Amino acid sequence: MKLILVLSLGLMMSFSGLAADVEAGKAKSAVCAACHGANGISPAPMWPNLAGQKDAYLVKQIKAFRDGVRTDPTMAPMVMGLSDADIENLAAYYASLK
C-alpha cells in the first residue's frame, strides 16, 4: 500500500507541469522580452532563446536563478519575486513557442 502511495505521488508530481497556464505565462513574460525577445527569440547572442525550450528545463533553470543556485546579476532581480506557479506558467508559455 505504501509503495502504491509513493508511486502515485511521484506520478502526480511528474505531471504537475500540465496544470501550467500558458496565457498567464505570456502575461508574466513582458519583463523577459527586453533580453529574450518578445517571442522568446533573443535579439542578441549573449542572451539565450527561450522559445521552444522544454518546460522542465526552463522551470529548473529559472528556479535555480531565483533560489541562488545559479547566480547572475541581471537574472537575480528579474526572478526573485516569482512563485513556483509563475515559473511553471512562464515555462509553459516559452515551451509552447516554436
N, C-alpha and C positions, 0 to 999 in steps of 0.2 A: 504494500500500500504506500509506504514512504517513497519507494522508487517511482511509482506512478505519479505521485505528487511532485516530486523533484523534476521528472521529465516534463510534466505538464507545465510547470512554472518556466522551465527552460525554453520550451516551445513558445509560450506566450511572450517571453522576453525577446526571442529572436524575430517575432513578427510585430514588435512594438512600432517599427517604422511605418507600418501600414496605416496607422491612425494619423499620420502627419498630414497637415493641411497645406497643400501647395499654394493656395491663394494667400493664406496667412504668411507663408514664407516669402512670397512675392512682395507683399506689403512691407515686410521687415527688410527686404533686400536693398532698399533705397540707399542706405548708408554704405553698402558694399560696392555699389555701382561706380563710385569715384575711382577705385583701383581695379576692380574686377569686371567692369563694363556693365552696361545696362542689361545686357542679355547673357551675362556670365562669361563674355569673351573679353579678356583684358586688353586695354589699349596699349599696354607697354609690356615688353618681355620680362621685366623684373617682377611682375605680379602674375600668379597663375590663373589660367582659365578655370572657372568653376562649372561652367555648363557641361553637362554630360558626365560629370564625376559620379561615382557610386555614392548613394546616400550614406551608407555605413562609413565609408571613408571620410566624407565631409563631417559627419557627426563626430567621429573620433578626433579629427584634426581641430575642429572648432572648440570642442570641449578641452582639448589639450592646451590651446591658447588661453581659454577662459580660466582654466584651473592652474595655470602657471607651469604645466609640464613642458610645454613649448613656449619659448619667450620670443617676443618681437615687439619693439617699442611702438610700431604702428598698429599691430593687431590687438594688443592687450586692451587698450581703451575701447576699441570697437566691439569687443565680445564680452567684456566684464559684466555687463548687465543682462546678458541673455540667459533665459531659463532653459532647461532641458527641452521643453516643448518648442520654444523659439528656435533652438538649434535644429531640432528634428524637422520643423517646418521649413527652415532655410535649406536644409539638406535636400528635402523632398522637392523643393522648387528648383534648385540648381540641377538636381539629378534628372528632372523632367525636361530640361532644355537640351537640345541637340545641336 
